[in-house]
Amino acid sequence: MQLENQERPLGVLDQELTQGEEERVYESKYARIVAENQGKSSCFLSVVIATEGKHPERLQDTLLCLQGQADQDFEIILVIFRGQGGNDQVIRQMISTQGEAFQKKIRIAEGKAGSRGAAMNLGMAMARGDYVAFLTEDDLLFDHWVQSFHEGVENHEGMILRSYTLAQEWSKIESKTDWPGSTTVSGPDASACVPFETMGEGAECRCIGAGIAFPMDLFRDRHFLMNEGIGSEAEVEYLIRGRSVAGIYETTRTVGIRRSWQGEAKVTERHTEEKASLPEGESRSLLQKIGSRLRGMMRGNK
């Protein structure tokens, strides 16, 4: 079953707050990097993984899932950004142990800011693919993850692509080796596997993450940036604004699992935020407006 939504009911979200700032940040921080990567070998999907390097054993799981993809038309951009307690040398050593062909898919960058949003913007600036997807070290992917996006774009090029992802609770297991083991605590939770229009603030906007692929035109041509000052909500804001101009194509195919860990905050809450691209007051105002739009959508779909 497929769910298709090509309408743009939201309009362009809060352009008066973000457009001028986006243009300034894009030109000063990212335009040169984009230009350097244009014309080089391209692919269908750029996979951006932003990490502080705190959990290399979990990142290894995500990379193993990428090695097992049936569709290998992708690149990996690993952005290591400054946090507390990370170890980028361990990450680099882990990458060096991968097979030669897989290593060639990976490019490593270091983000100077401590914001996950800034790390994702850097990843998009470096991207050479037609689409981009964002992963964390907590994502496990089924072998048809890339293939699902590739099939979706055949008749919906330029639209945001969305498939379903499950949630599952995991727990660490103490180990005598350098890396801890892990085990599942609960069965997969499919509560987020619903059409985007029926999701709202109360559902934590779990439609973001591994189930979403964005057309790179949003970044390269329209200069849509992740808001670097509103933390984990940056992906929500990006999805809503992007949907307003590109539309969204959804499929009910399940493509992966996002792990949460007993006793830990979610991955997007763990990352520190050191520098905002918008003043604090404007960031709060933007989030309030996002919440208002989402609640309006839910009321309109009852």
C-alpha positions in Angstrom: 0.0 0.0 0.0 1.3 3.5 -0.8 0.2 6.8 0.6 0.8 9.8 -1.6 0.5 13.5 -0.7 1.5 16.0 -3.3 -0.3 19.0 -1.8 1.4 21.8 0.0 -1.1 22.9 2.7 1.4 24.5 5.1 2.8 27.2 2.9 6.4 28.3 3.3 7.0 28.1 7.1 8.2 31.2 8.8 10.3 32.6 5.9 10.4 35.9 7.7 12.4 34.3 10.5 14.8 32.1 8.6 15.3 33.1 5.0 17.7 36.0 5.4 19.7 34.1 8.1 19.8 31.0 5.9 21.2 32.8 3.0 23.9 34.4 5.1 24.9 31.2 6.8 24.8 29.2 3.5 27.1 31.7 1.7 29.5 32.1 4.6 29.8 28.5 5.7 28.7 26.1 3.0 28.7 27.6 -0.5 32.4 26.9 -1.0 32.1 23.3 0.2 29.1 22.7 -2.2 31.1 24.1 -5.1 34.1 21.9 -4.3 31.9 18.7 -4.4 29.9 19.5 -7.6 31.0 17.7 -10.7 32.6 14.9 -8.8 31.4 11.3 -8.9 27.8 11.2 -7.8 25.3 8.6 -6.5 21.7 8.3 -5.7 21.8 8.7 -1.9 24.2 10.5 0.4 24.0 9.0 3.9 25.0 11.6 6.5 25.9 10.2 10.0 26.6 12.9 12.6 28.3 11.4 15.6 30.3 12.6 18.7 32.2 9.3 18.6 31.0 8.2 22.1 29.5 4.9 20.9 31.7 3.3 18.2 30.2 -0.1 18.8 26.8 1.2 17.9 28.1 3.0 14.9 29.7 -0.3 13.8 26.2 -1.9 13.8 24.9 0.9 11.6 27.8 0.5 9.1 27.3 -3.3 9.0 23.6 -2.6 8.0 24.9 -0.3 5.2 27.3 -3.0 4.0 24.4 -5.4 3.6 22.2 -3.1 1.5 20.8 -4.7 -1.7 21.2 -1.4 -3.5 24.7 0.0 -3.1 24.2 3.3 -4.9 25.1 5.5 -2.0 28.0 7.2 -0.2 28.6 7.8 3.5 29.6 11.1 5.0 30.6 10.7 8.6 30.7 14.0 10.4 32.5 13.8 13.8 31.6 16.9 15.8 32.8 18.1 19.1 31.0 16.8 22.2 31.9 15.6 25.6 33.7 12.3 26.0 33.9 11.4 22.3 36.9 9.7 20.7 37.3 10.4 17.0 40.5 8.3 16.9 38.6 5.2 17.8 36.1 6.0 15.0 38.9 6.5 12.5 40.5 3.2 13.5 37.2 1.4 13.1 36.7 2.8 9.6 40.2 1.6 8.7 39.3 -2.0 9.4 36.4 -2.0 6.9 36.8 -3.7 3.5 38.6 -1.6 0.9 35.5 -1.2 -1.4 33.4 -0.1 1.6 36.0 2.4 2.8 35.9 4.1 -0.6 32.2 5.0 0.1 33.1 6.8 3.3 34.3 10.4 3.7 35.1 11.8 7.1 34.6 15.4 8.1 35.0 17.2 11.4 32.4 19.7 12.5 33.8 22.6 14.5 30.5 23.4 16.2 28.9 21.2 18.8 25.5 21.3 17.2 24.0 18.3 15.5 22.2 20.6 13.1 25.5 22.2 12.1 27.0 18.7 11.5 24.1 17.8 9.3 24.5 21.0 7.3 28.1 20.2 6.8 27.2 16.7 5.6 24.7 18.1 3.1 27.3 20.6 1.8 29.7 17.7 1.1 27.0 15.5 -0.4 27.3 14.4 -4.0 24.0 12.4 -4.2 20.6 13.3 -5.6 19.0 12.6 -2.2 20.2 12.7 1.4 19.2 10.7 4.5 20.4 11.2 8.1 21.3 8.4 10.4 22.5 8.1 13.9 24.5 5.4 15.6 21.2 4.1 17.0 19.8 3.1 13.6 19.5 -0.5 12.3 18.5 -0.8 8.7 16.8 -3.6 6.8 18.6 -4.6 3.5 16.0 -2.8 1.3 16.5 0.6 3.0 18.2 2.3 0.0 16.2 0.2 -2.5 12.9 1.5 -1.0 14.0 5.1 -1.5 15.3 4.4 -5.0 12.0 2.8 -6.0 10.0 5.7 -4.6 11.9 8.3 -6.6 11.1 6.6 -10.0 7.8 8.4 -10.3 8.2 11.1 -7.6 11.5 12.7 -8.3 12.1 15.9 -6.4 9.7 15.0 -3.6 10.6 14.1 0.0 10.5 10.3 0.4 9.2 8.6 3.5 9.1 5.0 4.6 8.1 3.6 8.0 10.6 2.9 10.9 10.1 1.0 14.1 11.3 1.9 17.6 12.8 -0.6 20.0 14.3 -0.4 23.5 17.7 -1.9 24.0 20.0 -2.4 27.0 23.8 -2.5 27.3 25.5 -5.7 28.5 28.8 -5.5 30.4 31.6 -7.2 28.6 35.3 -8.0 29.3 36.1 -6.8 25.8 36.8 -3.2 24.8 33.2 -2.7 23.6 30.0 -3.5 25.6 27.4 -5.9 24.2 23.7 -5.2 23.9 20.4 -6.9 23.9 16.8 -6.0 23.1 14.4 -5.2 26.0 11.1 -4.9 24.2 9.6 -5.9 20.9 9.5 -3.4 18.0 7.1 -0.5 18.5 5.1 0.5 15.3 3.2 3.4 16.8 5.1 5.9 14.5 4.1 3.9 11.4 1.2 6.2 10.5 0.8 8.8 7.7 2.6 12.1 8.4 -0.7 14.0 8.5 -1.9 12.2 11.6 1.2 12.8 13.6 1.6 15.7 15.9 3.7 17.2 18.7 2.5 14.5 21.1 3.9 11.8 18.9 7.4 13.3 19.2 7.5 13.7 15.4 9.0 10.2 15.1 8.5 10.3 11.3 11.9 11.9 11.1 15.1 9.9 11.0 16.1 6.9 9.0 12.7 6.8 7.3 13.1 10.1 5.4 15.2 11.0 2.3 15.3 14.6 1.3 16.0 15.9 -2.3 19.3 17.7 -2.3 17.8 20.5 -4.3 16.3 21.8 -1.1 19.8 22.5 0.2 21.8 23.3 -3.0 19.2 25.4 -4.9 16.8 26.7 -2.2 19.5 27.0 0.5 17.3 25.3 3.1 19.5 24.7 6.2 19.0 22.7 9.3 18.4 25.3 12.1 21.6 25.0 14.1 20.1 26.5 17.2 17.0 24.4 18.1 18.5 21.0 18.9 16.8 17.8 17.9 13.7 19.7 16.6 15.8 20.9 13.6 14.8 17.8 11.6 11.2 18.4 12.3 11.4 22.0 11.2 13.3 21.0 8.1 10.7 18.3 7.2 7.8 20.7 7.5 9.4 23.5 5.5 10.7 21.1 2.9 7.3 19.5 2.5 5.7 22.8 1.9 7.6 23.3 -1.3 8.6 19.7 -2.4 5.6 17.6 -1.2 6.0 14.2 0.3 5.6 10.7 -1.1 5.0 8.0 1.5 5.1 4.2 1.4 4.0 1.9 4.2 7.1 -0.3 3.7 9.1 -0.7 7.0 12.8 -0.1 6.4 14.5 -0.1 9.8 14.6 0.3 13.6 15.7 3.2 15.8 17.1 1.9 19.1 16.6 3.7 22.4 18.7 2.7 25.4 17.7 2.0 29.0 19.0 4.8 31.2 20.0 7.1 28.4 18.5 10.0 26.6 17.6 9.6 22.9 20.5 10.2 20.6 19.2 13.6 19.3 18.9 14.7 23.0 22.5 13.5 23.9 24.3 15.9 21.5 25.4 19.2 22.9 24.4 22.5 21.4 27.2 25.1 21.5 26.2 27.7 19.0 22.9 28.8 17.6 22.4 30.2 14.1 19.2 32.0 15.3 18.9 34.1 18.4 17.4 32.2 21.3 14.1 34.2 21.3 13.6 33.6 17.6 14.3 29.8 18.0 11.6 29.6 20.7 9.2 31.5 18.6 9.9 29.2 15.6 9.3 26.1 17.7 6.0 27.5 19.0 4.8 28.1 15.4 5.9 24.6 14.3 3.8 23.2 17.2 0.8 25.3 16.2 1.0 24.2 12.6 1.2 20.5 13.6 -1.8 20.8 16.0 -3.7 22.5 13.2 -2.9 19.6 10.9 -4.2 17.1 13.3 -7.4 19.0 13.9 -8.0 19.2 10.2 -7.6 15.5 9.7 -10.0 14.4 12.4 
